Amino acid sequence: MTENQSKYFMTISLNVLNHLGLNLYSNTPAVLAEVIANSWDADATEVDVRLNFETKTISIKDNGCGMDLEDINEKYLHVGYQKRRDLSAPQTDFLTPKFGRRPMGRKGIGKLSLFSIANQVRVYTRIQDGSTEAFLMDANQIKKAIEAEDPSQAKRYVPESIDTDRIPFDGPGTCIKITELKKLRLNWNSVEGLKRRLARRFSIIGENNQFTVRINGHRISLADRDYFHKARFIFQYGQDYASNCTKLETDVNGHAEGAFDRNDELEVKRATSDPVSYQVKGWIAAAWRSNDLDGQSPSDNDNLNKITIVVRGKVAQEDILQEIRLGGMITKYLFGEIEADFLDHDIEPDIATSSRQRISEDDERYQALVEFIRSELNEIWKITNKLKDRCGMRDALSSNPHLKVWYDSLRPSKLQRFADKIFGDIDKAGIDETYRQNAYANGVLMFEYLKLNYSMELIEKIDITKVNEFLNFLKDVDALEAERYRQIIEERLKVIRKLRELLDEDAKERVLQEYIFDHLYLLDPSWERATACERIERRMEQVLATNQKKLRIDIHYIKYRRVAAAHVIIELKRHSVPVTKTGLESQVIQYIKALELELRQHSKNEAALPIEAICIVGSYPDDWNDEMTREKNEQALRMFNIRVITYDELIDNANNVYQEFISASDSQSQLKLLLERIRNHQ
């Protein structure tokens, strides 16, 4: 072995291509963005993207400098070629020869991304002197080369030459034609979707930068981003972006007040040198509603609730917002774009990951950017919260005149400040317009509860000689209590209506068995859920159960309840069990006597109250043949405080009683009328 020879050597397998690009990229816009970035680097001023629906192909043509054979082999087909090399000026950023652009490409692997969406890539190119080159790259052939490669041989893939007479354009430039697409459907939605998403991936597209991109003849513009109109507030860095926003928050005079200029400078602390200051450009916006940031159509599946990082005019990281975890709802409303070119200086280490869709998180520059954005988001949260408290009430009042009448009636002004906070919170919740008026009505009701608490604090300060002041307080209390009870009744009516819908008698019996004993309002509106003494209830139920066994009576369910002015026995008979008046009377009287004895022995005060018994049956007793007989027997049972009622009659009676209450309250409750007007306002 000679001096210049070594027993060590490194080999690179073609299989590395799988990791670098063949299966790396995740979506079509990201792939096409790599090709368009190469056009920018080639000093192109026009890029024409064509989607052919019939042949299922995509072509990207530019009018850049083109490539000769040496460029193709030494640069384009050289995986990992370092594009930004200028040995004559190693301490400065490399610039393109014609327009002095700062190139986007750096790692030399972007062309491999094409194989993420297609199997074949044809490259046609012509340089200024008219020389042409054309070749075909085939993913299947690359994979075969990977599988068959001999470790002892050079690791090479040889693209196939194409007839240069078929180059589909004149003048210098490059055309890349992508065929054999992988599961990619091409239609007009694809065109619109690509326009939108490519517009969002570049900040340099447009006449200002002498770089025009068209898709099927349609020029991409800033308007194709289709999101500036969603901004309610915008915080901008380095230049004006608010002029693109058509729906920013305005003051009472209609003047925009939703734009804020922020400090665009951040500091990077170096471990080995003094801190360095850099500037950013861009914007962060807060949407009107959080769901404004969802995709608006099947073709627009791009969630906007993110802040992208743009470097040298192209997206370098899809979303940095997910790296910054803040509490509260504010992050659900945010979207934006921050241009941070300092992350990609030629003279500093490359911090883009292999996919070029993320940035290395360990770099000091990236960490400084994260902290800068985190700090900004905290300030944005404070500013927008204050604005939403004020604007929320104002927007609500402007959209609903009934709400304004109510708000203007609030005295003192402290109450209006309470209302501002409630309606500011409704605004922050981002409720859809369909439900917004209902939310306002609920906000009024919530406020009235708070208002009552506020009034209770002031009641000791009320001068009783000022009769009108005291009467107004009592009216507020009455109105709120009436509305609160009316809502309870409406909920009960919903339950009753559901019970009426039960046609299956066994199901009806089962539901009542589980429900009625804890919801006595079905039997009598005055019987609420609360009881005077749970101990007495437990004792009385034991007495009933003991007597049931002694009498050997087939009762489906029996319970005792203590209500406001009586003791109640509720007996639920099986729907299928026939009953008679005499049988019911003898059974229930036994229970009444047992309870009377127990109450006299253990609670003389309780024994003074009457005992009522209610028998709930599937159908009336067999011996009640006609209405006259029924009335006679009911009167006889009433002498013993016994009442018989069927399942259906129980439900119908409850429905009628509560419906009468609702009907009566409809014409009396001013608060209810106000809430309905607010809810129903269009």
Secondary structure, DSSP 8 states (H G I E B T S, - for coil): --TT--S------TTHHIIIIITT---HHHHHHHHHHHHHHTT-SEEEEEEETTTTEEEEEE-S----HHHIIIIISSTT--S---TT-TTS----TTT----S--SS-GGGGGGGTEEEEEEEEE-TTS-EEEEEEEHHHHHHHHHH--TTS------EE--GGG----SSEEEEEEEEESS---SHHHHHHHHHHHHHHBS--BGGGTBEEEETTEE--GGGG--GGGEEEEEEESS--GGG-SS--B-TTS-B--EEEE--EEEE--SSS--EEEE-EEEEEEESSGGGGS-SBTTB-----SEEEEETTEEEES-SGGGS---SSGGGGEEEEEE-GGGG-TTS---B-TTSSSB-TTSHHHHHHHHHHHHHHHHHHHHHHHHHHHHHHHHHHHH-HHHHHHHHT--SHHHHHHHHHHHHHHHHTT--HHHHHHHHHHHHHHHHHHHHHHHHHHGGG--TT-HHHHHHHHHHHHHHHHHHHHHHHHHHHHHHHHHHH---HHHHHHHHHHHGGG-GGGT-TT--S--S-HHHHHHHHHHHHHHHHHHT---SEEEEEEETTEEEEEEE--TT----HHHHHHHHHHHHHHHHHHHHHH-HHHHTS-EEEEEEESS--TT--SHHHHHHHHHHHHTTTEEEEEHHHHHHHHHHHHHHHHHHHHTT-HHHHHHHHHHH--
